[in-house]
Amino acid sequence: MKRWYGKLLGFVAGWLLMRHPVGALVGLLIGHAFDEDWFKLSRDNPYRVFNLTEDASEAEIDQAYRKLISQYHPDRMAGAAEELRRQAELKAGEINAAYDRIQKLRRKR
């Protein structure tokens, strides 16, 4: 379910702060950005790396992890250009960090 209250609060706050319809539109745009998590870093939600939601099962997480790590593992890029290998190493590091963070979050439950 998408959030909607950021748009409403942004509209009202923009109108009240600027006392002009343009302020309401600016507030509406800022509220929309917050509703869509434009300002949130991907590090905050490790599930986004795997295109999963927080209610995904352990099997779904493991399957997504194995699929992505096999695709971006640096050893698979042994014959590729230096830039591609470097990008694969960064992506594999991001995948491993997200998987470790998910495991840590799940142990806390």
C-alpha positions as a printed NumPy array, in Angstrom:
array([[  0.   ,   0.   ,   0.   ],
       [  1.36 ,   3.371,  -0.998],
       [  1.623,   6.176,   1.505],
       [ -0.432,   9.298,   0.894],
       [ -0.16 ,  11.4  ,   4.034],
       [  3.115,  13.071,   2.991],
       [  1.324,  14.726,   0.082],
       [ -1.445,  15.999,   2.324],
       [  0.885,  17.274,   5.027],
       [  3.196,  18.835,   2.438],
       [  0.271,  20.579,   0.74 ],
       [ -1.043,  22.032,   3.999],
       [  2.404,  22.998,   5.313],
       [  3.385,  24.618,   2.014],
       [  0.173,  26.616,   1.889],
       [  0.516,  27.766,   5.493],
       [  4.202,  28.639,   5.245],
       [  4.057,  30.53 ,   1.952],
       [  0.419,  31.634,   2.063],
       [  0.215,  31.153,  -1.673],
       [ -0.956,  28.362,  -3.986],
       [  2.596,  27.952,  -5.281],
       [  3.686,  27.058,  -1.748],
       [  1.028,  24.376,  -1.662],
       [  2.335,  22.895,  -4.909],
       [  5.928,  22.924,  -3.646],
       [  4.796,  21.244,  -0.43 ],
       [  2.824,  18.7  ,  -2.444],
       [  5.909,  17.825,  -4.493],
       [  8.077,  17.47 ,  -1.397],
       [  5.39 ,  15.335,   0.258],
       [  5.242,  13.123,  -2.815],
       [  9.017,  12.689,  -2.696],
       [  8.817,  11.563,   0.923],
       [  5.937,   9.192,   0.172],
       [  7.96 ,   7.557,  -2.592],
       [ 11.13 ,   7.344,  -0.42 ],
       [ 13.209,   9.469,  -2.768],
       [ 15.246,  10.772,   0.163],
       [ 15.824,   7.401,   1.737],
       [ 19.076,   5.612,   1.064],
       [ 18.972,   2.089,  -0.324],
       [ 21.193,   1.086,   2.61 ],
       [ 18.223,   1.675,   4.911],
       [ 16.299,  -1.176,   3.327],
       [ 18.481,  -4.165,   2.448],
       [ 15.493,  -5.974,   0.913],
       [ 15.555,  -3.566,  -2.043],
       [ 18.829,  -5.054,  -3.254],
       [ 16.977,  -8.346,  -3.822],
       [ 13.686,  -6.748,  -5.001],
       [ 11.871,  -8.32 ,  -2.06 ],
       [  9.602,  -7.055,   0.677],
       [ 10.258,  -7.354,   4.384],
       [  7.762, -10.198,   4.697],
       [  9.69 , -12.444,   2.274],
       [ 10.435, -15.951,   3.451],
       [ 13.92 , -17.277,   4.185],
       [ 13.769, -19.428,   1.057],
       [ 12.929, -16.429,  -1.145],
       [ 15.788, -14.435,   0.358],
       [ 18.266, -17.279,  -0.118],
       [ 17.122, -17.845,  -3.695],
       [ 17.431, -14.143,  -4.579],
       [ 20.853, -13.975,  -2.912],
       [ 22.178, -17.007,  -4.792],
       [ 20.841, -15.714,  -8.097],
       [ 22.403, -12.275,  -7.72 ],
       [ 25.721, -13.404,  -6.265],
       [ 26.175, -15.964,  -9.053],
       [ 25.497, -13.22 , -11.582],
       [ 27.831, -10.601, -10.069],
       [ 30.554, -12.731,  -8.482],
       [ 33.979, -11.272,  -9.375],
       [ 35.382, -14.706, -10.294],
       [ 32.905, -14.918, -13.17 ],
       [ 34.38 , -11.704, -14.555],
       [ 37.957, -12.99 , -14.666],
       [ 38.364, -12.412, -18.409],
       [ 36.389,  -9.177, -18.561],
       [ 37.673,  -5.626, -18.671],
       [ 39.064,  -4.044, -15.519],
       [ 36.101,  -1.657, -15.185],
       [ 33.574,  -4.505, -15.376],
       [ 35.464,  -6.495, -12.753],
       [ 35.552,  -3.487, -10.447],
       [ 31.795,  -2.936, -10.873],
       [ 31.147,  -6.625, -10.206],
       [ 33.23 ,  -6.462,  -7.014],
       [ 31.265,  -3.427,  -5.799],
       [ 27.92 ,  -5.035,  -6.604],
       [ 28.934,  -8.321,  -4.95 ],
       [ 29.994,  -6.376,  -1.859],
       [ 26.628,  -4.611,  -1.808],
       [ 24.79 ,  -7.937,  -2.182],
       [ 26.79 ,  -9.561,   0.625],
       [ 26.298,  -6.559,   2.927],
       [ 22.535,  -6.572,   2.302],
       [ 22.308, -10.321,   2.927],
       [ 24.295, -10.023,   6.168],
       [ 22.104,  -7.131,   7.3  ],
       [ 18.921,  -9.114,   6.589],
       [ 20.257, -12.088,   8.536],
       [ 21.137,  -9.808,  11.444],
       [ 17.679,  -8.192,  11.396],
       [ 15.959, -11.574,  11.279],
       [ 17.95 , -12.856,  14.282],
       [ 16.724,  -9.903,  16.338],
       [ 13.085, -10.94 ,  15.849]])
